[in-house]
Amino acid sequence: MNAISAARTVSAEIPESAAPAESAEASSATARLEAVLERAVTIVKTAAAHLLERYDVGARPGDLDEIVRAIHANDEAVLPLVRQPLLEALPGSRWVDDELAGGVLPEGDWWVVDTAEGNINHIHGMDEWAVTAALVRDNAPVLSVVHLPLTGDTYTAVRGRGARLNGEVLRASAKTDLGAALVGTGQAKPGEDEQALRRMGASVTAMLINALVVRVSVPATMQLIHVASGRMDAFWQFSDVRSGLLPGALLVSEAGGTVTDTRGEPWSLAGADFLASAPGVHTRVVGILSDVD
């Protein structure tokens, strides 16, 4: 079962006699999540404003050492503004320290945060970067915030309550023809193994043959918000970096998109790859990616 939609499926199986009590409990849980979301939005916006103060459109780091220093400096500057405030927003929640890590988390509530999603863009004076936060409950994302300080846009989602951009409801693309689709992929992080990179390259070639246009860019979140908004039609990645996928995965799912692995199986944090797409092109995209070695 897809972890993102598990709660909805379970609620559909509740006997009719028990439905009112369960509905009241679910409503209360959702209300608590929405209260946490409100606080999380404020916290993420505050952190993003600080990251904006550090932004220089003329920045041009000269070598790898300078790049690494700049990336770490951004993370260290923003982390104190998000870590403790988010933990206090939901007592008992825990923090994932390694934002580049993947895989399953222990049970419970975990904050998966990227203090500078698209950090490499930020330090080069480019514009595709954000601050993101996802709340993961028992390995399923239940809350998501993505704030883009350069535009002032805030993307939010609570499981079962839809996805929104600045409060307006998002809808995934209605396209059904992959030949008319804008799709994308990209590296999850520097230093990925050669086999994964070759697989990504083969997938780009396959999609260039079958889709209208293919974007290859970073970070993942900046493409996933386009899929959730219906501006893009599919995004895939042969990686399991949690912080790059979780916020966007919930946004796409809540916007009516389809989230699986690249073989069309339910996606979870135990998976090694990821696909989010418009429902109408999903089967075709899966067919193409399934043939990529």
KAWO-V811508 format. One record per backbone hydrogen bond with DSSP energy under -0.5 kcal/mol. NH is the residue of the N-H (numbers start at 1). CO is the residue of the C=O. Records with the same first field share a line. If there is no record, write none. Layout:
# KAWO-V811508
NH=CO / CO
This chain:
# KAWO-V811508
3=267
5=2
6=2 / 3
9=5
10=6
11=7
12=8
13=9 / 10
14=11
18=15
19=15 / 16
20=16
22=18
23=19
24=20
25=21
26=22
27=23
28=24
29=25
30=26
31=27
32=28
33=29
34=30
35=31
36=32
37=33
38=34
39=35
40=36
41=37
42=38
43=39
44=40
45=41
46=42
47=43
48=44
49=45
50=46
51=47
52=48
53=49
54=50
55=52
59=56
61=123
67=63
68=64
69=65
70=66
71=67
72=68
73=69
74=70
75=71
76=72
77=73
78=74
79=75
80=76
81=78
82=78 / 79
83=79
86=82
87=83
88=84
89=85
90=86 / 87
93=90
94=109
96=111
97=95
99=97
101=98
103=240
110=136
111=94
112=110 / 134
113=111
114=132
115=113
117=114 / 130
119=116
121=118
122=118
123=119
124=121
125=122
126=121
129=127
130=117
131=147
132=114
133=145
134=112
135=143
136=110 / 134
137=135 / 140
138=108 / 136
140=137
142=135
143=135
144=157
145=133
146=155
147=131
148=153
149=147
151=148
152=148
153=148
155=146
156=164
157=144
158=162
159=142
161=158
163=254
164=156
165=168
166=154 / 164
168=165
170=163
172=255
173=227
178=176
180=177
181=178
183=181 / 213
184=234
185=215
192=189
197=193
198=194
199=195
200=196
201=197
202=198
203=199
204=200
205=201
206=202
207=203
208=204
209=205
210=206
211=207
212=178 / 181
213=181
215=183
217=185
223=219 / 220
224=220
225=221
227=223
228=224
229=225
230=226 / 227
231=226
232=226
233=182
234=182
235=276
236=184
237=274
239=237
242=101 / 240
243=99
244=241
245=241 / 242
246=242
249=245
250=246
251=247
252=248
253=249
254=250
255=251
256=253
257=252
258=277
260=275
261=265
264=261
267=259
271=268
274=237
275=260
276=235
277=258
278=233
281=278
282=278 / 279
283=279
285=281
286=282
287=283
288=284
289=285
290=286
291=287 / 288
292=289
293=291
